[in-house]
């Protein structure tokens, strides 16, 4: 029994070893109480393995290192799978979170990542190499990161899009030829 538990925990450790972390924002927050102000910190962190898995986490603590540690643990709990096709995303998508909107568009090979700081962090750690993005509305870093994650979550793989439209995966990429 203990051998199985050790093996499972080792597998989990191996899966998390190749994840990179990037701190997006550290914000000082204050709670006013009778005795004065209670200061704490909020950290927003993105983790990803650059192979199609990315997660966003938030951590709050009295000290910055603790907040970052909590945020990393939260991000690893909230991982999503991102479909990547030839280093870019399969189709256009708009991610929304509160007053923030992020437009994500596939780009040709060699384009690179055209994105602002927060969106760039999320997209880079997801493993996307070529993408065009535009942030619309609020530029709050937390909402932008969440909007980007929501957009990536709504992406369909080429195979899934072909299934939904009853066409071959090649036709999804190249377009359906019209008769006549």
N, C-alpha and C positions, 0 to 999 in steps of 0.2 A: 504494500500500500504506500509506504513512504517513498519507495523507489518511483512509483508512478507520479506522485506529487512532485518529487524532485525533477522528473523528466518534463512534466508539464510546465513547471516554473522556469526551467532552463529554456524550453521552446519559446515561452513568452518573452524572456530576457533577450533571446536571439532576435526575435522579431522587432523589438524596440531598439536594439543596438544601432541599427543603421539610420535612425531618425535624427534629423537635424532640427535645432530649435532656433527661432529668431524672435527676439523681443520687439514687439511693435510699439508698445507704449507703456510707460510707467507714470502713473498719476498719483499725486498726493491728495488725499481726501481728509476732511476734518469733520468731526462730529462735535457740536457745541453742547457741553453738559454744564451742570451746576459748578463743578470744580474747574472749569476751563475747557480747553479744546483737546479732544482725543484725536491725534493724528494717526492715519494709517495709509497704506499704499495699495494701489490697484495695478496689477501687471496684466497686459494682454500679450499672449505668446502664440505663435504658430509653430507647429511641428509638421514635418513631412519627410518622406524618404526619397523624394525626387523620382519615384517610380509609379506615381498614380495614387498615393495615399497622402492625405493632408488633414490636419485637425486644428481647431482654434480653441484656446482655453483662457479663462480669466481666473486670477487668484488675488485674494485680498488678505493682507496681513499687516502687522505693526511695523515690520521691517521688510526692506526690498528683497533680499535673498529668499525669505520665506514666501513672499508673494509670487516670485518667479517660479519657485519650486512647485507651489500649488497650481499655478497656471499651466506648467508643463504637464503635470499629472492630469489636469482637467482636459487638456488638448489631446492627450493620448487616449482618453476615454471617448472622445468625440471625433474619431477618425472617420473620414469618408473616402470612398473610392472614386477616382476621377478617370473617365475614359479618355485616353490620349491616342490620337491617330496621326502618325508621321510627325511627332513632336508638337502638334497643335491640338486644338479641340475640334470635335467633329462638326459642330454647327454654331451659329450665333445664339446667344442667350443673354437675357437681362436678369441680374440678381437684384433683389429688393430687400431692404431692411429699414423699417421706419422711414425717415426722410432721405435715406441714401439709396441711390441706384447705381449699378455698375453694368455697363455694356461690355460683353466679352465677344470678340470676333476671331475666327480662325485666321491665321496669316501664313503666307508662303514661306518656304524654307529660306533661312538666312535673314529673316526680318528681325528676329530677336523679340524681346519682351518690351513692348511699348506700353508702359503703365506707370502710375504714380507709386509712391513709396509703399503704402499699405497694401494695395492690390498686387504690386510687384512681389512683395514678400510671400503672399499666399500662393500666387501662381508659380513662382520659382520653386518653392518647396513641394508643390504638387508634381513637378517634373515637366512642366510645359516649357518648351524652348522658344516657340514662335506664337505670338498672340498680340492682338490689338485690343486695347481697353480704353474706356472713357468713364470717368466718375461723374455722375450727375447728382444734383441736389446737395445734401449735407456732406461735409468732408470730415465728420467725426471719425477718427481712426477705428474705433470699435465697430461702429455701424458699417463702415466701408469693408472691413474684414468680414463681418457677418454677411453682408450683401454678396461679396465675392464667393464665400463658401456656399451660400444659397444658390447662386448662379451655377457653380460647379456641380452642386448636388442635382440640379435639374437637367444636366446634360444626359443625352441618350447615346449609347454606343452605336456604332455604325450597324452592327448586327440587329440591335433592338429597333432602330429606326426603320431598317429594311423590313423587319417582321411586321411592324405596325402599318406600314404602307403597302405591304404585299408586293414588294419588288426585290431584286437582288441587291446585295451589299455594294456591288460595283456601280449599279444605277444610282444609289444614294450619293455616291461620291462624284460621279461624272455627270449625273443628271439623266433624266428619262428622255429618250428620243421621241419626239412627237411625230405622229403619222400624218401624211398628207403634205 
